[in-house]
């Protein structure tokens, strides 16, 4: 089955309003807002924590498999 809705990826510096902007975008378009950070943590789509960068080391294959039907 073909995917009908697009994937829109929003990136940027912490604290600039990405989450707020995405929530508003989802509300106004009917799209789903999916926080990749939250998904990576909750569904364990990572290979651990990077101390230097203070972030999860994302396992892209696990992540893509996890959100495939979203």
mmCIF file as Biopython writes it, N, C-alpha, C and O atoms, coordinates in Angstrom:
data_model
#
loop_
_atom_site.group_PDB
_atom_site.id
_atom_site.type_symbol
_atom_site.label_atom_id
_atom_site.label_alt_id
_atom_site.label_comp_id
_atom_site.label_asym_id
_atom_site.label_entity_id
_atom_site.label_seq_id
_atom_site.pdbx_PDB_ins_code
_atom_site.Cartn_x
_atom_site.Cartn_y
_atom_site.Cartn_z
_atom_site.occupancy
_atom_site.B_iso_or_equiv
_atom_site.auth_seq_id
_atom_site.auth_asym_id
_atom_site.pdbx_PDB_model_num
ATOM 1   N N  . UNK A ? 1  ? 0.836  -1.175 0.000  1.0 0.0 1  A 1 
ATOM 2   C CA . UNK A ? 1  ? 0.000  0.000  0.000  1.0 0.0 1  A 1 
ATOM 3   C C  . UNK A ? 1  ? 0.884  1.244  0.000  1.0 0.0 1  A 1 
ATOM 4   O O  . UNK A ? 1  ? 1.838  1.324  0.775  1.0 0.0 1  A 1 
ATOM 5   N N  . UNK A ? 2  ? 0.586  2.186  -0.838 1.0 0.0 2  A 1 
ATOM 6   C CA . UNK A ? 2  ? 1.387  3.407  -0.959 1.0 0.0 2  A 1 
ATOM 7   C C  . UNK A ? 2  ? 1.120  4.344  0.218  1.0 0.0 2  A 1 
ATOM 8   O O  . UNK A ? 2  ? -0.008 4.476  0.692  1.0 0.0 2  A 1 
ATOM 9   N N  . UNK A ? 3  ? 2.170  4.974  0.661  1.0 0.0 3  A 1 
ATOM 10  C CA . UNK A ? 3  ? 2.057  5.945  1.742  1.0 0.0 3  A 1 
ATOM 11  C C  . UNK A ? 3  ? 1.436  7.225  1.183  1.0 0.0 3  A 1 
ATOM 12  O O  . UNK A ? 3  ? 1.866  7.729  0.145  1.0 0.0 3  A 1 
ATOM 13  N N  . UNK A ? 4  ? 0.439  7.736  1.867  1.0 0.0 4  A 1 
ATOM 14  C CA . UNK A ? 4  ? -0.274 8.913  1.383  1.0 0.0 4  A 1 
ATOM 15  C C  . UNK A ? 4  ? 0.261  10.201 2.007  1.0 0.0 4  A 1 
ATOM 16  O O  . UNK A ? 4  ? 0.391  11.216 1.323  1.0 0.0 4  A 1 
ATOM 17  N N  . UNK A ? 5  ? 0.569  10.163 3.291  1.0 0.0 5  A 1 
ATOM 18  C CA . UNK A ? 5  ? 1.039  11.360 3.992  1.0 0.0 5  A 1 
ATOM 19  C C  . UNK A ? 5  ? 2.557  11.453 3.935  1.0 0.0 5  A 1 
ATOM 20  O O  . UNK A ? 5  ? 3.241  10.432 4.004  1.0 0.0 5  A 1 
ATOM 21  N N  . UNK A ? 6  ? 3.094  12.666 3.810  1.0 0.0 6  A 1 
ATOM 22  C CA . UNK A ? 6  ? 4.552  12.832 3.737  1.0 0.0 6  A 1 
ATOM 23  C C  . UNK A ? 6  ? 5.214  12.745 5.109  1.0 0.0 6  A 1 
ATOM 24  O O  . UNK A ? 6  ? 4.565  12.909 6.141  1.0 0.0 6  A 1 
ATOM 25  N N  . UNK A ? 7  ? 6.505  12.486 5.097  1.0 0.0 7  A 1 
ATOM 26  C CA . UNK A ? 7  ? 7.330  12.611 6.297  1.0 0.0 7  A 1 
ATOM 27  C C  . UNK A ? 7  ? 7.996  13.970 6.222  1.0 0.0 7  A 1 
ATOM 28  O O  . UNK A ? 7  ? 8.650  14.290 5.229  1.0 0.0 7  A 1 
ATOM 29  N N  . UNK A ? 8  ? 7.836  14.766 7.258  1.0 0.0 8  A 1 
ATOM 30  C CA . UNK A ? 8  ? 8.479  16.073 7.331  1.0 0.0 8  A 1 
ATOM 31  C C  . UNK A ? 8  ? 9.422  16.028 8.518  1.0 0.0 8  A 1 
ATOM 32  O O  . UNK A ? 8  ? 8.988  15.810 9.649  1.0 0.0 8  A 1 
ATOM 33  N N  . UNK A ? 9  ? 10.694 16.230 8.275  1.0 0.0 9  A 1 
ATOM 34  C CA . UNK A ? 9  ? 11.687 16.172 9.345  1.0 0.0 9  A 1 
ATOM 35  C C  . UNK A ? 9  ? 12.133 17.584 9.672  1.0 0.0 9  A 1 
ATOM 36  O O  . UNK A ? 9  ? 12.571 18.328 8.794  1.0 0.0 9  A 1 
ATOM 37  N N  . UNK A ? 10 ? 12.019 17.950 10.950 1.0 0.0 10 A 1 
ATOM 38  C CA . UNK A ? 10 ? 12.406 19.282 11.413 1.0 0.0 10 A 1 
ATOM 39  C C  . UNK A ? 10 ? 13.592 19.124 12.348 1.0 0.0 10 A 1 
ATOM 40  O O  . UNK A ? 10 ? 13.513 18.404 13.343 1.0 0.0 10 A 1 
ATOM 41  N N  . UNK A ? 11 ? 14.691 19.798 12.030 1.0 0.0 11 A 1 
ATOM 42  C CA . UNK A ? 11 ? 15.887 19.743 12.866 1.0 0.0 11 A 1 
ATOM 43  C C  . UNK A ? 11 ? 16.310 21.162 13.227 1.0 0.0 11 A 1 
ATOM 44  O O  . UNK A ? 11 ? 15.866 22.129 12.607 1.0 0.0 11 A 1 
ATOM 45  N N  . UNK A ? 12 ? 17.160 21.278 14.219 1.0 0.0 12 A 1 
ATOM 46  C CA . UNK A ? 12 ? 17.660 22.593 14.577 1.0 0.0 12 A 1 
ATOM 47  C C  . UNK A ? 12 ? 18.276 22.623 15.959 1.0 0.0 12 A 1 
ATOM 48  O O  . UNK A ? 12 ? 18.327 21.618 16.668 1.0 0.0 12 A 1 
ATOM 49  N N  . UNK A ? 13 ? 18.731 23.778 16.310 1.0 0.0 13 A 1 
ATOM 50  C CA . UNK A ? 13 ? 19.372 24.025 17.598 1.0 0.0 13 A 1 
ATOM 51  C C  . UNK A ? 13 ? 18.381 23.824 18.734 1.0 0.0 13 A 1 
ATOM 52  O O  . UNK A ? 13 ? 17.214 24.192 18.595 1.0 0.0 13 A 1 
ATOM 53  N N  . UNK A ? 14 ? 18.812 23.249 19.856 1.0 0.0 14 A 1 
ATOM 54  C CA . UNK A ? 14 ? 17.921 23.085 20.996 1.0 0.0 14 A 1 
ATOM 55  C C  . UNK A ? 14 ? 17.342 24.428 21.465 1.0 0.0 14 A 1 
ATOM 56  O O  . UNK A ? 14 ? 18.041 25.440 21.524 1.0 0.0 14 A 1 
ATOM 57  N N  . UNK A ? 15 ? 16.061 24.406 21.790 1.0 0.0 15 A 1 
ATOM 58  C CA . UNK A ? 15 ? 15.419 25.575 22.388 1.0 0.0 15 A 1 
ATOM 59  C C  . UNK A ? 15 ? 14.874 26.608 21.427 1.0 0.0 15 A 1 
ATOM 60  O O  . UNK A ? 15 ? 14.492 27.697 21.855 1.0 0.0 15 A 1 
ATOM 61  N N  . UNK A ? 16 ? 14.825 26.298 20.122 1.0 0.0 16 A 1 
ATOM 62  C CA . UNK A ? 16 ? 14.348 27.305 19.165 1.0 0.0 16 A 1 
ATOM 63  C C  . UNK A ? 16 ? 12.862 27.163 18.827 1.0 0.0 16 A 1 
ATOM 64  O O  . UNK A ? 16 ? 12.316 27.987 18.093 1.0 0.0 16 A 1 
ATOM 65  N N  . UNK A ? 17 ? 12.201 26.120 19.359 1.0 0.0 17 A 1 
ATOM 66  C CA . UNK A ? 17 ? 10.767 25.983 19.138 1.0 0.0 17 A 1 
ATOM 67  C C  . UNK A ? 17 ? 10.360 24.902 18.155 1.0 0.0 17 A 1 
ATOM 68  O O  . UNK A ? 17 ? 9.259  24.954 17.606 1.0 0.0 17 A 1 
ATOM 69  N N  . UNK A ? 18 ? 11.224 23.924 17.920 1.0 0.0 18 A 1 
ATOM 70  C CA . UNK A ? 18 ? 10.901 22.854 16.970 1.0 0.0 18 A 1 
ATOM 71  C C  . UNK A ? 18 ? 9.658  22.084 17.399 1.0 0.0 18 A 1 
ATOM 72  O O  . UNK A ? 18 ? 8.766  21.847 16.584 1.0 0.0 18 A 1 
ATOM 73  N N  . UNK A ? 19 ? 9.590  21.694 18.662 1.0 0.0 19 A 1 
ATOM 74  C CA . UNK A ? 19 ? 8.456  20.913 19.152 1.0 0.0 19 A 1 
ATOM 75  C C  . UNK A ? 19 ? 7.161  21.705 19.053 1.0 0.0 19 A 1 
ATOM 76  O O  . UNK A ? 19 ? 6.139  21.175 18.617 1.0 0.0 19 A 1 
ATOM 77  N N  . UNK A ? 20 ? 7.199  22.969 19.452 1.0 0.0 20 A 1 
ATOM 78  C CA . UNK A ? 20 ? 6.005  23.817 19.363 1.0 0.0 20 A 1 
ATOM 79  C C  . UNK A ? 20 ? 5.568  23.996 17.922 1.0 0.0 20 A 1 
ATOM 80  O O  . UNK A ? 20 ? 4.378  23.923 17.615 1.0 0.0 20 A 1 
ATOM 81  N N  . UNK A ? 21 ? 6.518  24.228 17.046 1.0 0.0 21 A 1 
ATOM 82  C CA . UNK A ? 21 ? 6.222  24.408 15.624 1.0 0.0 21 A 1 
ATOM 83  C C  . UNK A ? 21 ? 5.613  23.134 15.036 1.0 0.0 21 A 1 
ATOM 84  O O  . UNK A ? 21 ? 4.637  23.199 14.288 1.0 0.0 21 A 1 
ATOM 85  N N  . UNK A ? 22 ? 6.183  21.989 15.369 1.0 0.0 22 A 1 
ATOM 86  C CA . UNK A ? 22 ? 5.679  20.719 14.846 1.0 0.0 22 A 1 
ATOM 87  C C  . UNK A ? 22 ? 4.280  20.408 15.368 1.0 0.0 22 A 1 
ATOM 88  O O  . UNK A ? 22 ? 3.443  19.893 14.627 1.0 0.0 22 A 1 
ATOM 89  N N  . UNK A ? 23 ? 4.023  20.713 16.623 1.0 0.0 23 A 1 
ATOM 90  C CA . UNK A ? 23 ? 2.688  20.490 17.183 1.0 0.0 23 A 1 
ATOM 91  C C  . UNK A ? 23 ? 1.661  21.347 16.450 1.0 0.0 23 A 1 
ATOM 92  O O  . UNK A ? 23 ? 0.569  20.875 16.132 1.0 0.0 23 A 1 
ATOM 93  N N  . UNK A ? 24 ? 2.002  22.585 16.186 1.0 0.0 24 A 1 
ATOM 94  C CA . UNK A ? 24 ? 1.106  23.480 15.450 1.0 0.0 24 A 1 
ATOM 95  C C  . UNK A ? 24 ? 0.917  23.007 14.011 1.0 0.0 24 A 1 
ATOM 96  O O  . UNK A ? 24 ? -0.197 23.034 13.487 1.0 0.0 24 A 1 
ATOM 97  N N  . UNK A ? 25 ? 1.985  22.581 13.386 1.0 0.0 25 A 1 
ATOM 98  C CA . UNK A ? 25 ? 1.911  22.055 12.024 1.0 0.0 25 A 1 
ATOM 99  C C  . UNK A ? 25 ? 0.991  20.829 11.965 1.0 0.0 25 A 1 
ATOM 100 O O  . UNK A ? 25 ? 0.151  20.723 11.071 1.0 0.0 25 A 1 
ATOM 101 N N  . UNK A ? 26 ? 1.151  19.920 12.905 1.0 0.0 26 A 1 
ATOM 102 C CA . UNK A ? 26 ? 0.308  18.726 12.955 1.0 0.0 26 A 1 
ATOM 103 C C  . UNK A ? 26 ? -1.154 19.093 13.172 1.0 0.0 26 A 1 
ATOM 104 O O  . UNK A ? 26 ? -2.045 18.535 12.531 1.0 0.0 26 A 1 
ATOM 105 N N  . UNK A ? 27 ? -1.393 20.030 14.075 1.0 0.0 27 A 1 
ATOM 106 C CA . UNK A ? 27 ? -2.763 20.470 14.380 1.0 0.0 27 A 1 
ATOM 107 C C  . UNK A ? 27 ? -3.431 21.082 13.147 1.0 0.0 27 A 1 
ATOM 108 O O  . UNK A ? 27 ? -4.612 20.842 12.898 1.0 0.0 27 A 1 
ATOM 109 N N  . UNK A ? 28 ? -2.689 21.860 12.386 1.0 0.0 28 A 1 
ATOM 110 C CA . UNK A ? 28 ? -3.264 22.575 11.246 1.0 0.0 28 A 1 
ATOM 111 C C  . UNK A ? 28 ? -3.342 21.744 9.961  1.0 0.0 28 A 1 
ATOM 112 O O  . UNK A ? 28 ? -4.043 22.123 9.023  1.0 0.0 28 A 1 
ATOM 113 N N  . UNK A ? 29 ? -2.634 20.620 9.914  1.0 0.0 29 A 1 
ATOM 114 C CA . UNK A ? 29 ? -2.614 19.825 8.682  1.0 0.0 29 A 1 
ATOM 115 C C  . UNK A ? 29 ? -3.233 18.447 8.833  1.0 0.0 29 A 1 
ATOM 116 O O  . UNK A ? 29 ? -3.525 17.784 7.838  1.0 0.0 29 A 1 
ATOM 117 N N  . UNK A ? 30 ? -3.435 18.012 10.072 1.0 0.0 30 A 1 
ATOM 118 C CA . UNK A ? 30 ? -3.933 16.656 10.294 1.0 0.0 30 A 1 
ATOM 119 C C  . UNK A ? 30 ? -2.839 15.605 10.245 1.0 0.0 30 A 1 
ATOM 120 O O  . UNK A ? 30 ? -3.125 14.410 10.317 1.0 0.0 30 A 1 
ATOM 121 N N  . UNK A ? 31 ? -1.589 16.035 10.123 1.0 0.0 31 A 1 
ATOM 122 C CA . UNK A ? 31 ? -0.467 15.100 10.145 1.0 0.0 31 A 1 
ATOM 123 C C  . UNK A ? 31 ? -0.187 14.679 11.587 1.0 0.0 31 A 1 
ATOM 124 O O  . UNK A ? 31 ? -0.687 15.297 12.527 1.0 0.0 31 A 1 
ATOM 125 N N  . UNK A ? 32 ? 0.601  13.645 11.753 1.0 0.0 32 A 1 
ATOM 126 C CA . UNK A ? 32 ? 0.973  13.157 13.082 1.0 0.0 32 A 1 
ATOM 127 C C  . UNK A ? 32 ? 2.334  13.707 13.463 1.0 0.0 32 A 1 
ATOM 128 O O  . UNK A ? 32 ? 3.273  13.673 12.667 1.0 0.0 32 A 1 
ATOM 129 N N  . UNK A ? 33 ? 2.437  14.220 14.696 1.0 0.0 33 A 1 
ATOM 130 C CA . UNK A ? 33 ? 3.735  14.688 15.206 1.0 0.0 33 A 1 
ATOM 131 C C  . UNK A ? 33 ? 4.372  13.537 15.961 1.0 0.0 33 A 1 
ATOM 132 O O  . UNK A ? 33 ? 3.832  13.061 16.960 1.0 0.0 33 A 1 
ATOM 133 N N  . UNK A ? 34 ? 5.512  13.099 15.484 1.0 0.0 34 A 1 
ATOM 134 C CA . UNK A ? 34 ? 6.241  12.007 16.105 1.0 0.0 34 A 1 
ATOM 135 C C  . UNK A ? 34 ? 7.607  12.525 16.523 1.0 0.0 34 A 1 
ATOM 136 O O  . UNK A ? 34 ? 8.420  12.891 15.674 1.0 0.0 34 A 1 
ATOM 137 N N  . UNK A ? 35 ? 7.863  12.560 17.818 1.0 0.0 35 A 1 
ATOM 138 C CA . UNK A ? 35 ? 9.152  13.013 18.323 1.0 0.0 35 A 1 
ATOM 139 C C  . UNK A ? 35 ? 10.159 11.873 18.203 1.0 0.0 35 A 1 
ATOM 140 O O  . UNK A ? 35 ? 10.034 10.848 18.874 1.0 0.0 35 A 1 
ATOM 141 N N  . UNK A ? 36 ? 11.144 12.059 17.354 1.0 0.0 36 A 1 
ATOM 142 C CA . UNK A ? 36 ? 12.138 11.012 17.142 1.0 0.0 36 A 1 
ATOM 143 C C  . UNK A ? 36 ? 12.938 10.763 18.421 1.0 0.0 36 A 1 
ATOM 144 O O  . UNK A ? 36 ? 13.238 9.616  18.752 1.0 0.0 36 A 1 
ATOM 145 N N  . UNK A ? 37 ? 13.281 11.825 19.134 1.0 0.0 37 A 1 
ATOM 146 C CA . UNK A ? 37 ? 14.017 11.672 20.394 1.0 0.0 37 A 1 
ATOM 147 C C  . UNK A ? 37 ? 13.253 10.775 21.362 1.0 0.0 37 A 1 
ATOM 148 O O  . UNK A ? 37 ? 13.816 9.848  21.944 1.0 0.0 37 A 1 
ATOM 149 N N  . UNK A ? 38 ? 11.980 11.059 21.523 1.0 0.0 38 A 1 
ATOM 150 C CA . UNK A ? 38 ? 11.131 10.294 22.427 1.0 0.0 38 A 1 
ATOM 151 C C  . UNK A ? 38 ? 10.989 8.851  21.937 1.0 0.0 38 A 1 
ATOM 152 O O  . UNK A ? 38 ? 11.055 7.912  22.730 1.0 0.0 38 A 1 
ATOM 153 N N  . UNK A ? 39 ? 10.795 8.684  20.642 1.0 0.0 39 A 1 
ATOM 154 C CA . UNK A ? 39 ? 10.654 7.351  20.059 1.0 0.0 39 A 1 
ATOM 155 C C  . UNK A ? 39 ? 11.914 6.523  20.259 1.0 0.0 39 A 1 
ATOM 156 O O  . UNK A ? 39 ? 11.836 5.349  20.620 1.0 0.0 39 A 1 
ATOM 157 N N  . UNK A ? 40 ? 13.066 7.124  20.029 1.0 0.0 40 A 1 
ATOM 158 C CA . UNK A ? 40 ? 14.343 6.421  20.204 1.0 0.0 40 A 1 
ATOM 159 C C  . UNK A ? 40 ? 14.472 5.927  21.642 1.0 0.0 40 A 1 
ATOM 160 O O  . UNK A ? 40 ? 14.878 4.788  21.872 1.0 0.0 40 A 1 
ATOM 161 N N  . UNK A ? 41 ? 14.130 6.772  22.604 1.0 0.0 41 A 1 
ATOM 162 C CA . UNK A ? 41 ? 14.235 6.378  24.018 1.0 0.0 41 A 1 
ATOM 163 C C  . UNK A ? 41 ? 13.215 5.299  24.376 1.0 0.0 41 A 1 
ATOM 164 O O  . UNK A ? 41 ? 13.573 4.260  24.931 1.0 0.0 41 A 1 
ATOM 165 N N  . UNK A ? 42 ? 11.950 5.548  24.059 1.0 0.0 42 A 1 
ATOM 166 C CA . UNK A ? 42 ? 10.873 4.645  24.479 1.0 0.0 42 A 1 
ATOM 167 C C  . UNK A ? 42 ? 10.946 3.277  23.810 1.0 0.0 42 A 1 
ATOM 168 O O  . UNK A ? 42 ? 10.627 2.263  24.431 1.0 0.0 42 A 1 
ATOM 169 N N  . UNK A ? 43 ? 11.362 3.243  22.556 1.0 0.0 43 A 1 
ATOM 170 C CA . UNK A ? 43 ? 11.382 1.983  21.814 1.0 0.0 43 A 1 
ATOM 171 C C  . UNK A ? 43 ? 12.784 1.383  21.719 1.0 0.0 43 A 1 
ATOM 172 O O  . UNK A ? 43 ? 13.007 0.398  21.015 1.0 0.0 43 A 1 
ATOM 173 N N  . UNK A ? 44 ? 13.719 1.994  22.439 1.0 0.0 44 A 1 
ATOM 174 C CA . UNK A ? 44 ? 15.106 1.528  22.517 1.0 0.0 44 A 1 
ATOM 175 C C  . UNK A ? 44 ? 15.740 1.335  21.133 1.0 0.0 44 A 1 
ATOM 176 O O  . UNK A ? 44 ? 16.327 0.295  20.837 1.0 0.0 44 A 1 
ATOM 177 N N  . UNK A ? 45 ? 15.605 2.349  20.315 1.0 0.0 45 A 1 
ATOM 178 C CA . UNK A ? 45 ? 16.180 2.329  18.963 1.0 0.0 45 A 1 
ATOM 179 C C  . UNK A ? 45 ? 17.541 3.015  18.979 1.0 0.0 45 A 1 
ATOM 180 O O  . UNK A ? 45 ? 17.812 3.907  18.175 1.0 0.0 45 A 1 
ATOM 181 N N  . UNK A ? 46 ? 18.381 2.589  19.895 1.0 0.0 46 A 1 
ATOM 182 C CA . UNK A ? 46 ? 19.695 3.216  20.034 1.0 0.0 46 A 1 
ATOM 183 C C  . UNK A ? 46 ? 20.738 2.183  20.420 1.0 0.0 46 A 1 
ATOM 184 O O  . UNK A ? 46 ? 20.423 1.062  20.818 1.0 0.0 46 A 1 
ATOM 185 N N  . UNK A ? 47 ? 21.980 2.596  20.289 1.0 0.0 47 A 1 
ATOM 186 C CA . UNK A ? 47 ? 23.112 1.748  20.663 1.0 0.0 47 A 1 
ATOM 187 C C  . UNK A ? 47 ? 23.816 2.286  21.903 1.0 0.0 47 A 1 
ATOM 188 O O  . UNK A ? 47 ? 25.002 2.033  22.114 1.0 0.0 47 A 1 
ATOM 189 N N  . UNK A ? 48 ? 23.075 3.029  22.719 1.0 0.0 48 A 1 
ATOM 190 C CA . UNK A ? 48 ? 23.651 3.569  23.938 1.0 0.0 48 A 1 
ATOM 191 C C  . UNK A ? 48 ? 23.708 5.080  23.917 1.0 0.0 48 A 1 
ATOM 192 O O  . UNK A ? 48 ? 23.171 5.729  23.019 1.0 0.0 48 A 1 
ATOM 193 N N  . UNK A ? 49 ? 24.369 5.627  24.920 1.0 0.0 49 A 1 
ATOM 194 C CA . UNK A ? 49 ? 24.451 7.069  25.165 1.0 0.0 49 A 1 
ATOM 195 C C  . UNK A ? 49 ? 25.842 7.570  24.831 1.0 0.0 49 A 1 
ATOM 196 O O  . UNK A ? 49 ? 26.831 6.958  25.233 1.0 0.0 49 A 1 
ATOM 197 N N  . UNK A ? 50 ? 25.933 8.668  24.106 1.0 0.0 50 A 1 
ATOM 198 C CA . UNK A ? 50 ? 27.215 9.283  23.776 1.0 0.0 50 A 1 
ATOM 199 C C  . UNK A ? 50 ? 27.492 10.388 24.799 1.0 0.0 50 A 1 
ATOM 200 O O  . UNK A ? 50 ? 26.839 11.431 24.782 1.0 0.0 50 A 1 
ATOM 201 N N  . UNK A ? 51 ? 28.445 10.160 25.673 1.0 0.0 51 A 1 
ATOM 202 C CA . UNK A ? 51 ? 28.772 11.131 26.728 1.0 0.0 51 A 1 
ATOM 203 C C  . UNK A ? 51 ? 29.274 12.453 26.159 1.0 0.0 51 A 1 
ATOM 204 O O  . UNK A ? 51 ? 28.927 13.523 26.659 1.0 0.0 51 A 1 
ATOM 205 N N  . UNK A ? 52 ? 30.088 12.375 25.119 1.0 0.0 52 A 1 
ATOM 206 C CA . UNK A ? 52 ? 30.659 13.601 24.547 1.0 0.0 52 A 1 
ATOM 207 C C  . UNK A ? 52 ? 29.571 14.523 23.992 1.0 0.0 52 A 1 
ATOM 208 O O  . UNK A ? 52 ? 29.596 15.730 24.231 1.0 0.0 52 A 1 
ATOM 209 N N  . UNK A ? 53 ? 28.622 13.955 23.256 1.0 0.0 53 A 1 
ATOM 210 C CA . UNK A ? 53 ? 27.578 14.761 22.624 1.0 0.0 53 A 1 
ATOM 211 C C  . UNK A ? 53 ? 26.284 14.828 23.443 1.0 0.0 53 A 1 
ATOM 212 O O  . UNK A ? 53 ? 25.337 15.523 23.076 1.0 0.0 53 A 1 
ATOM 213 N N  . UNK A ? 54 ? 26.264 14.088 24.565 1.0 0.0 54 A 1 
ATOM 214 C CA . UNK A ? 54 ? 25.093 14.078 25.445 1.0 0.0 54 A 1 
ATOM 215 C C  . UNK A ? 54 ? 23.818 13.753 24.669 1.0 0.0 54 A 1 
ATOM 216 O O  . UNK A ? 54 ? 22.815 14.460 24.765 1.0 0.0 54 A 1 
ATOM 217 N N  . UNK A ? 55 ? 23.881 12.663 23.896 1.0 0.0 55 A 1 
ATOM 218 C CA . UNK A ? 55 ? 22.724 12.246 23.108 1.0 0.0 55 A 1 
ATOM 219 C C  . UNK A ? 55 ? 22.775 10.746 22.856 1.0 0.0 55 A 1 
ATOM 220 O O  . UNK A ? 55 ? 23.810 10.102 23.024 1.0 0.0 55 A 1 
ATOM 221 N N  . UNK A ? 56 ? 21.631 10.207 22.448 1.0 0.0 56 A 1 
ATOM 222 C CA . UNK A ? 56 ? 21.542 8.799  22.108 1.0 0.0 56 A 1 
ATOM 223 C C  . UNK A ? 56 ? 22.245 8.545  20.779 1.0 0.0 56 A 1 
ATOM 224 O O  . UNK A ? 56 ? 22.235 9.395  19.888 1.0 0.0 56 A 1 
ATOM 225 N N  . UNK A ? 57 ? 22.849 7.380  20.656 1.0 0.0 57 A 1 
ATOM 226 C CA . UNK A ? 57 ? 23.435 6.934  19.402 1.0 0.0 57 A 1 
ATOM 227 C C  . UNK A ? 57 ? 22.329 6.160  18.689 1.0 0.0 57 A 1 
ATOM 228 O O  . UNK A ? 57 ? 22.060 5.004  19.017 1.0 0.0 57 A 1 
ATOM 229 N N  . UNK A ? 58 ? 21.697 6.798  17.722 1.0 0.0 58 A 1 
ATOM 230 C CA . UNK A ? 58 ? 20.510 6.243  17.079 1.0 0.0 58 A 1 
ATOM 231 C C  . UNK A ? 58 ? 20.878 5.083  16.161 1.0 0.0 58 A 1 
ATOM 232 O O  . UNK A ? 58 ? 21.791 5.179  15.341 1.0 0.0 58 A 1 
ATOM 233 N N  . UNK A ? 59 ? 20.147 3.991  16.321 1.0 0.0 59 A 1 
ATOM 234 C CA . UNK A ? 59 ? 20.249 2.858  15.393 1.0 0.0 59 A 1 
ATOM 235 C C  . UNK A ? 59 ? 19.164 3.104  14.346 1.0 0.0 59 A 1 
ATOM 236 O O  . UNK A ? 59 ? 17.990 2.820  14.584 1.0 0.0 59 A 1 
ATOM 237 N N  . UNK A ? 60 ? 19.557 3.629  13.199 1.0 0.0 60 A 1 
ATOM 238 C CA . UNK A ? 60 ? 18.599 4.044  12.177 1.0 0.0 60 A 1 
ATOM 239 C C  . UNK A ? 60 ? 17.750 2.886  11.675 1.0 0.0 60 A 1 
ATOM 240 O O  . UNK A ? 60 ? 16.570 3.079  11.384 1.0 0.0 60 A 1 
ATOM 241 N N  . UNK A ? 61 ? 18.318 1.690  11.565 1.0 0.0 61 A 1 
ATOM 242 C CA . UNK A ? 61 ? 17.536 0.542  11.107 1.0 0.0 61 A 1 
ATOM 243 C C  . UNK A ? 61 ? 16.425 0.215  12.099 1.0 0.0 61 A 1 
ATOM 244 O O  . UNK A ? 61 ? 15.281 -0.003 11.697 1.0 0.0 61 A 1 
ATOM 245 N N  . UNK A ? 62 ? 16.750 0.178  13.389 1.0 0.0 62 A 1 
ATOM 246 C CA . UNK A ? 62 ? 15.736 -0.080 14.411 1.0 0.0 62 A 1 
ATOM 247 C C  . UNK A ? 62 ? 14.675 1.013  14.408 1.0 0.0 62 A 1 
ATOM 248 O O  . UNK A ? 62 ? 13.483 0.729  14.526 1.0 0.0 62 A 1 
ATOM 249 N N  . UNK A ? 63 ? 15.111 2.266  14.273 1.0 0.0 63 A 1 
ATOM 250 C CA . UNK A ? 63 ? 14.184 3.383  14.276 1.0 0.0 63 A 1 
ATOM 251 C C  . UNK A ? 63 ? 13.228 3.300  13.097 1.0 0.0 63 A 1 
ATOM 252 O O  . UNK A ? 63 ? 12.016 3.423  13.273 1.0 0.0 63 A 1 
ATOM 253 N N  . UNK A ? 64 ? 13.757 3.093  11.908 1.0 0.0 64 A 1 
ATOM 254 C CA . UNK A ? 64 ? 12.907 3.019  10.721 1.0 0.0 64 A 1 
ATOM 255 C C  . UNK A ? 64 ? 11.936 1.841  10.792 1.0 0.0 64 A 1 
ATOM 256 O O  . UNK A ? 64 ? 10.778 1.969  10.392 1.0 0.0 64 A 1 
ATOM 257 N N  . UNK A ? 65 ? 12.395 0.704  11.294 1.0 0.0 65 A 1 
ATOM 258 C CA . UNK A ? 65 ? 11.500 -0.437 11.484 1.0 0.0 65 A 1 
ATOM 259 C C  . UNK A ? 65 ? 10.409 -0.096 12.495 1.0 0.0 65 A 1 
ATOM 260 O O  . UNK A ? 65 ? 9.254  -0.491 12.330 1.0 0.0 65 A 1 
ATOM 261 N N  . UNK A ? 66 ? 10.778 0.632  13.531 1.0 0.0 66 A 1 
ATOM 262 C CA . UNK A ? 66 ? 9.843  0.987  14.593 1.0 0.0 66 A 1 
ATOM 263 C C  . UNK A ? 66 ? 8.739  1.931  14.129 1.0 0.0 66 A 1 
ATOM 264 O O  . UNK A ? 66 ? 7.606  1.832  14.601 1.0 0.0 66 A 1 
ATOM 265 N N  . UNK A ? 67 ? 9.049  2.837  13.221 1.0 0.0 67 A 1 
ATOM 266 C CA . UNK A ? 67 ? 8.060  3.835  12.804 1.0 0.0 67 A 1 
ATOM 267 C C  . UNK A ? 67 ? 7.457  3.554  11.424 1.0 0.0 67 A 1 
ATOM 268 O O  . UNK A ? 67 ? 6.705  4.371  10.894 1.0 0.0 67 A 1 
ATOM 269 N N  . UNK A ? 68 ? 7.785  2.410  10.854 1.0 0.0 68 A 1 
ATOM 270 C CA . UNK A ? 68 ? 7.369  2.081  9.492  1.0 0.0 68 A 1 
ATOM 271 C C  . UNK A ? 68 ? 5.862  2.217  9.279  1.0 0.0 68 A 1 
ATOM 272 O O  . UNK A ? 68 ? 5.436  2.691  8.226  1.0 0.0 68 A 1 
ATOM 273 N N  . UNK A ? 69 ? 5.060  1.817  10.241 1.0 0.0 69 A 1 
ATOM 274 C CA . UNK A ? 69 ? 3.603  1.834  10.075 1.0 0.0 69 A 1 
ATOM 275 C C  . UNK A ? 69 ? 2.935  3.049  10.714 1.0 0.0 69 A 1 
ATOM 276 O O  . UNK A ? 69 ? 1.710  3.083  10.835 1.0 0.0 69 A 1 
ATOM 277 N N  . UNK A ? 70 ? 3.706  4.027  11.116 1.0 0.0 70 A 1 
ATOM 278 C CA . UNK A ? 70 ? 3.142  5.225  11.764 1.0 0.0 70 A 1 
ATOM 279 C C  . UNK A ? 70 ? 2.482  6.119  10.733 1.0 0.0 70 A 1 
ATOM 280 O O  . UNK A ? 70 ? 1.950  7.173  11.081 1.0 0.0 70 A 1 
#
